[in-house]
Structure formats: C-alpha cells, structure tokens
Amino acid sequence: MATLHLRGIKKQYDTGPEIIKGINMDIADGEFVVFVGPSGCGKSTMLRMIAGLEEISGGDMLIDGVRTNDLPPSERGVAMVFQSYALYPHMTVAENMGFALKLAGKSKEEVKAAVGRAAEILQITHLLDRKPKALSGGQRQRVAIGRAIVRKPKVFLFDEPLSNLDAALRVQMRIELAKLHQELGTTMIYVTHDQVEAMTLGDRIAVFNHGVIEQIGRPLELYERPANQFVGGFLGSPKMNFIPAAVAQKSATGVTLKVGGAGSPLVLPTPLAKDAREVVLGVRPEHLHVVAASEGIPAKVDLLEHLGDSVIVYASVPGSDQMVVAKAPGGVRLPQAGELIGLKPDDGACHIFAPSGESLYRH
C-alpha cells in the first residue's frame, strides 16, 4: 500500500497544447480514487503517467514520498489493468498470472503460491489450467486482475477495465472490484467515463475536463453539491436539467426565480453567493415532480418512457430551446404527449449556476 502525491503535473507533446494542465492531488494509503470524465479529458493520460508509460512534462509525482518521475515502470511499485485483457493465448491462466514473477526470477514454488492465492481471491482456481480462448470476457478480466495481484503492487491502476463487458457482467464485476478493494486494502486508481462506476466504486471521485480537475470529493458530495455546471451535468443519469431563469428577488435567506415566462415564481431557501440577474437553474430529474399545469414551471409533454418502476417524462419549457426531463414513479397516470403540465422542483435540491457555469449557491 502507498500514498500518492501529484504536484503540478503537466503533459505536453512536443510543441502542441498542454494535455494535462498542472494537476495537484493527494491520494491516501488504501484509498480507492476514480478518475472520471468524457473522452479526451486527460484521465487515461494521467493514469499512464502514474504508471510510467508516459513521460511527465512538468511537476513532481511521489509514491510513498519518493519522487518517481524518472523511475521505470518496473520500479514504481504499480500494476496496471488495461481495457484489453492482453493475455498470452498460448499460455494457461496460471502461466499468464505468474509470468511476471517468473521473469523476476521467482522460484516455481513462490510463483505457484502467489498464483494460487490470487486465484482464490478472484474465485478462478478451477480455471487455472485453461487457455484464454476457453474463457468468457468476465473470466479473462479476472485473469488480467489476477496477473496484477500476484505482483503485490503498492498501487493498482485500472484503465476502463469493464468497457468490453456486457451490461449485466459490468454490474457483477463492479461488485467484485469493490470486494477486492475491501479484502486487499491496496491503493487503487480507476479510470472510467461511466459515472455509475464512479459513483459506486470510488471513495473519492476526481472529475476531469480538458486536462484539469473540475472537482474532487466523495461521490455524494459531488452529486449533491457540484462546484459547477459541468460536474452537475456529468454525474447523474438521466443528467441534471439546466433551465434558463431570471432572478426576481434575493435576500439573506433565499432567492426567487422566474422560469419559463409564465407560471408562479420559484422561491428557493438558499441565498446566492454572488449577485446575478440571469442564471441557470439546475435540477435533477428525480427532484422534478409532475403537477397540474397551473402549478410549478409550465411545460408541454413531448415523450414518455415507461421503465416499469419509473416513467421518464420529456417535456419542453416555453422560452427554453432544450428538453427538460423528469422522473416519475411507475404506475402513476401521467398526461400524454402534447398535453400541458407543471414541473415542481424540490426546493432543497435545486442548484443555481452562473451563465459561465460556476455554482452560485452558498453551500
């Protein structure tokens, strides 16, 4: 296990623009941290720099207090699990898992013991004599993880390891990875673009965007108190609604918004951190309730998606060119497409952002 400290980490290819723009971050011993963000945001590049597969252009990286910028990957005490399983097809599962130890000059007894322990942890002991072609996708990913476990690294690095699995298997493997972290207690860094994986796996989440970290914190902290519109919109499914609004009145105890032209003003109990006239109201679909057309924010139903336990309501708000999504309980009769409704948000679950994207709430 190990601590990891990133100090002003930068990455630039030749004379091109900076890909990573001065990342500062501390990862505690035994912590599970998830790097999340859209494609091209720099999260995988950051992971590869930690692994030593990419050179660091600027800043310092320390593992257990030792500067590792110039150390080769084999001397950093890290093990990486890739999106592709990268198993040797001519070797058995046991040979694949123990290959790195064999190269390191370990005895057959040491290799067998390490492989056996990792196989027990991952529940693949019965697969040790098989070749990769005889394994399912989930089994191959377990073997790839086992290959990392036998090395007993200080830090595990996962680069979108579940991307090639089907939806049901991804859920199963998420559970397995969470149990693995509990059992090993090793520092883990996990890269994904899937916000569900980020919310369910991480002790903390770092949200990347264009080479910077927009916000870092515990999953519910980021979900409930996003620092800006990007974080609020990236975490959550369906994603947070963003509705243009005007500040009608503000005081030390709250703010009144005018949304969608007609309808009643929306009174929210939290004061604004800064003065603003035009703002963006952020509200998650599960916090937006369908009410009578004379109440709440006026809207017209565009489409209903019946999911059994819930109904996703897609509606348009007058004065806004974007769709608003509400999540209603299943089994409740709702207005049909083309009908007028009201959308009433939970007062305590609303967010207000500046047009530039920063949160205006005084948390």
FENCORZI-V323337 format. One record per helix or strand of 3 or more residues. SS is the DSSP state (A for helix, B for strand). FROM is the first residue (numbers start at 0). LEN is the number of residues. If there is no record, write none. Layout:
# FENCORZI-V323337
SS/FROM/LEN ; SS/FROM/LEN
This chain:
# FENCORZI-V323337
B/3/9 ; B/17/10 ; B/31/5 ; A/42/9 ; B/57/6 ; A/72/3 ; B/77/4 ; A/92/11 ; A/107/15 ; A/124/3 ; A/131/3 ; A/136/13 ; B/154/5 ; A/166/18 ; B/186/6 ; A/194/7 ; B/203/6 ; B/211/6 ; A/218/6 ; A/228/6 ; B/240/10 ; B/254/5 ; B/265/3 ; B/277/6 ; A/284/3 ; B/287/4 ; B/296/10 ; B/309/7 ; B/322/7 ; B/339/6 ; A/346/3 ; B/350/4
